[in-house]
Amino acid sequence: MNFSLYIARRYLFTKSKNKAINYITLIASLGIIIGASALFIVLSGFSGLKVFSLEFTNLTDPDLKIFPIKSKSFFFSQNDKKKLLKIEGIASFSGVVEENILMNCEDKYMSVTLKGVDDSYPKKTIDSVLVYGNWFESDLPQIVSGWGITNSLEFNTYDVTKTIKLYAPKPGTGQIFSVKDAFKSLKVVNSGIFQINDELNGSLVFTSIRNARYLLGLPSNSFNSIEILVKNGADNDEIISKIKNEFGDEFLIKSRVELNESLYKMLNTEQLAVYLIFTLILIIALFNIIGSIVMMILDKKNNIKTLFSLGASRRIIQNIFFIQGFLMTFFGGLLGILIGVCVIAIQLYFEPVFITPSLPYPVLISWENIIISFLTIQILGTIASRLASLSVKKIKLTD
């Protein structure tokens, strides 16, 4: 193998007398470098978009969320809260009442999701999403609306010139003779504006859990869900198991991934599709390696016969050209990934490329993408080199 490696290195780094062979080898090397670099850049760009998309779920969704199984709301007593706090790994939790309602300002109406939260709602989340005004006072009829809602209904923070009303259907049966019989209303003041993403900005309204219960006709100590934040390093599966031991099978418990299952599935599917598409492009590009090595075999036909005469077996000669292709792929892949890392680093630190006038394209450098890119180019290059080296079998080594 040392002999094959020595000859392969000579063939790889020494120019051929045939200029066409040199050009073909150069094109094959550039194909590997550009292919590896492009694969890494695309994977890093998509990883950045994935992290950027999931940041919004970190702002709005808890680590764990408890739902009732048999009804939309449930009672959660002080004793139940104490049980939950005793579970090791839980940092805090917040009770939530959430429902779709109708929002009105002047002559405009809009369907929104009202989310009533208690005083335990994470301050970190509030500070992260609030861009104008203040968070609502829990004992006042105040709301905090998304940027898109305020634009659609044309109101601002503490806008005394506009009347904002929330409407929710009244529970019960029987005939309806007026709007008052069908809906319960609450006049509110918008104390703040939040900005998370386009979807939530145009559909979500925060208020106190007291206001939400009043509007929806729910008694005290009733919730639609409990949102839980876990301590750093805590095992979610272990905490879920402990909650089930304490409360039985009355509740459904979901993690953040399960709450956004369709989003995670979409992002993972898109990432796989992008990887497969670029892998296909790499396969096409690596045909240049096969062409380069086959041309090299034809060019070195006399040398091959000499090596055979000196005692080198056909397998050893095949290994020479296989190792040549392997080395070409190895060094080309390393150089391509190094170029890709430099490109991504420039985007990270200098942000020359923007999605919008104020938002730089998100990218991420990770060892996972480096390893995936290198292994992909190396595996495909190894296969291409092995296929090309089999051409030695077609050469007549004896006269």
C-alpha positions, 0 to 999 in steps of 0.5 A: 500500500505504501508503494501505491500511495507513493506512486499515486501522490506522484501522479496527483501532484506532478503535471502530465506531458499531456495538457488535456489531462492536466485540464481535466484533472484541474476541472475535476479538482475544482468540481470537488472544491466547489461542490464541497463548499456549496454543500456546506454553505447550503447546509449552514444557511438552512441550519441558520434558518431553522434556528431562526424559525425555532427561536420564535417557539422558544419565545412563545411556547413553554418546555412542557404544556399540560392539557385536559384530556376530557374537556377544554378547561379543568380545575387546578387547586392550590394543592395541585400547584404545590404538588407540581412545585415539588417535582424536581426539575420544574423551574416555574409554571403559569396557568393559561386560559386561551380561546378564539374571540372577536376583536372590534375597534370602531367599525373594524372586526377581527378574529384573534386568539386571546391568551390569558396568563397569570402573574407567573408568566415568564418575565423573560418572555415578556421582555423579549417580545414587548416592543412598545408600551407596557405589559398589562396590569392584571387587575385592569381591563388591559391587553397587549396586542400583536403588531399586525393586529394594531395595524389592521384595526388601527389603534395604538398604545393607550389610544383614548380616541379608539374604543376596543372591545373583545367579544366571546360567545356565551355558553348555553342553549336556547334561542338568541334574540339579540347580540347581547344574548349571543356574546359577552363583551369586554371593553379594554385598553391596549397597553403594549405591542409585541412583535414575535413573527408575522403569524402571531403578530396578526393573531395573538392578544395577551391579557390577564387570566382574570379578564379572560375568565370573565369574558369566557365565563369561566370560574376561578381556578379553571385553566385551559392549560398549564405552561411549565419551564424546566431547569437547565439540564433537566430531563423532560421525559423524567419530569413528564413521568413524575407529573403523570405519577402525581396526577394520573392520566387526567392530563395530556403533556406535550413538549415544545417539539410536540407543540410544534410538530408540524413545524419541526417536521416541515423543517426537517423534511426541507433540510433532507430535501436540500441535502439530497438535491445537492448530493445529486449535484455532487454525484454529477460533478464527481463524474469528472473524477472518473473521467480524470482517472480513466484519462490518466490510466490511458495516459500512463499505459506504458508506465503501468506495463513497466510497473507490471513487469517489475512485479506490481500486481494488477490489484496494486496498480488499481490501488494506485489510481484508486488512492489518487482519486481518494486523495483528490477527493480528500484534499479537495473536500477539505479545501472546499469546506475551508472556503465554505467556513470562511464564507459563512464566517463572513456572513456571521460577522460582517452580514453582507447578505440580508433577507430584508432591509433590516434582517441579515440572512441567518447562518450557523457554523456547526461541526455536524454540517462540517462532518456531513459535508466532508463524509458525503464528498468523501464517500461519493469520491471513494466510490467514483475512484473505485469505479474509475480504477477498475478501468485498469482491468481493460488494459492489456499488461503483457504483449 
